[in-house]
Amino acid sequence: MLALWILARFANFGPRTVAWAVIHVVIACVALLLVLPVAFDAISASGMPAAIYFEVFGVALPLLVYAFLTGGWTARVAMGMLR
């Protein structure tokens, strides 16, 4: 829902070409596959009292919103090519 809101609210924000949209998708996939597990392990090892909340809201939520946002940008660029 956050990515959908960003797409609707900031309609002029995002890539304008297919190449840039695909680059953003690749960055999002790499971030989810590489950064997420490393960040979770580092946060869990830190011993913070509220580590689970930081993992969910500080790491996972921004990465997932960015991933869904890149999907929306790619769909918007593809729809623009149909016109």
ChimeraX attribute file (.defattr): number of C-alpha atoms within 10 A of each C-alpha:
attribute: neighborCount
match mode: 1-to-1
recipient: residues
	/A:1	9
	/A:2	14
	/A:3	19
	/A:4	13
	/A:5	11
	/A:6	14
	/A:7	19
	/A:8	12
	/A:9	10
	/A:10	10
	/A:11	11
	/A:12	9
	/A:13	11
	/A:14	18
	/A:15	17
	/A:16	15
	/A:17	15
	/A:18	16
	/A:19	12
	/A:20	16
	/A:21	22
	/A:22	16
	/A:23	13
	/A:24	21
	/A:25	20
	/A:26	14
	/A:27	15
	/A:28	22
	/A:29	17
	/A:30	12
	/A:31	16
	/A:32	17
	/A:33	11
	/A:34	11
	/A:35	15
	/A:36	17
	/A:37	13
	/A:38	11
	/A:39	14
	/A:40	18
	/A:41	11
	/A:42	13
	/A:43	17
	/A:44	16
	/A:45	10
	/A:46	10
	/A:47	9
	/A:48	11
	/A:49	9
	/A:50	10
	/A:51	16
	/A:52	13
	/A:53	12
	/A:54	16
	/A:55	18
	/A:56	13
	/A:57	11
	/A:58	12
	/A:59	17
	/A:60	19
	/A:61	14
	/A:62	13
	/A:63	19
	/A:64	18
	/A:65	17
	/A:66	21
	/A:67	21
	/A:68	18
	/A:69	23
	/A:70	26
	/A:71	18
	/A:72	19
	/A:73	26
	/A:74	23
	/A:75	14
	/A:76	19
	/A:77	19
	/A:78	15
	/A:79	10
	/A:80	11
	/A:81	10
	/A:82	6
	/A:83	5
